[in-house]
Amino acid sequence: MAEETENICKVFNELDLTIKVVGTEKLIEIFKYYRLNNSDLNEQQINNAIEIIKAVCETLNVSVEEFFDRKRKNNRRIAIGISAFFIQKELNLNNSDISYIFKKPDELVSMYKQEIVKLSESHPQDREVLEKIKQIKEILNNKKSND
């Protein structure tokens, strides 16, 4: 019983230290993220997803580091949406799995993906993005045929 009490004290001590560093809200967010994103992804699925992300980033002139960064940039937003779209389509992964790979919240991944799905040929800026999506699709198809 003394060992159990000691372990509980260690847990609370670490919680206290972590709250002082990241704050209560961030700690709760971290707990929720890990609890909800207990994914069954295998290494091959993750590697395939990374290849899609690289193809998207290369086409949009976004570095992979920028893709995973937290800074707000339009190209990164579009890259996340397109990557999520292709990963779901090509690898049949759900939003939770995609958000686990992206290290982003489910809601964000879903929102960016929906923006891509709603693009319209009649809108000039959308046409540019849709053209990039065609290029990415060709790249991914070429990679499939070479494998």
Residue pairs with C-beta under 8 A, 6 or more apart in sequence:
15 27
18 27
19 27
22 30
33 105
36 96
36 106
37 96
37 99
37 100
39 96
39 97
39 100
41 93
41 97
41 100
41 101
45 91
45 93
45 97
46 101
48 90
48 91
49 83
49 87
49 91
49 93
49 98
49 101
50 101
51 143
52 83
52 86
52 87
52 90
52 91
52 140
53 64
53 67
53 79
53 83
53 87
54 64
55 136
55 139
55 140
55 143
56 62
56 67
56 79
56 82
56 83
56 86
56 136
57 63
57 64
57 66
57 67
57 79
58 139
59 132
59 135
59 136
59 139
60 75
60 78
60 79
60 82
60 132
61 75
62 73
62 75
62 76
62 79
66 73
66 75
66 76
67 76
67 79
67 80
67 83
68 102
68 103
69 76
77 112
77 115
78 112
78 115
78 116
78 129
80 102
80 104
80 108
80 109
80 112
81 112
81 113
81 114
81 115
81 116
82 116
82 129
82 132
82 133
82 136
83 102
84 95
84 98
84 102
84 109
84 110
84 112
84 113
84 116
85 113
85 116
85 117
85 133
86 136
86 137
86 140
87 93
87 98
87 101
88 94
88 95
88 98
88 113
90 140
93 101
95 106
95 109
95 110
95 113
96 106
98 109
99 105
99 106
99 108
99 109
102 109
116 129
116 133
119 126
119 129
119 130
119 133
120 126
121 127
121 130
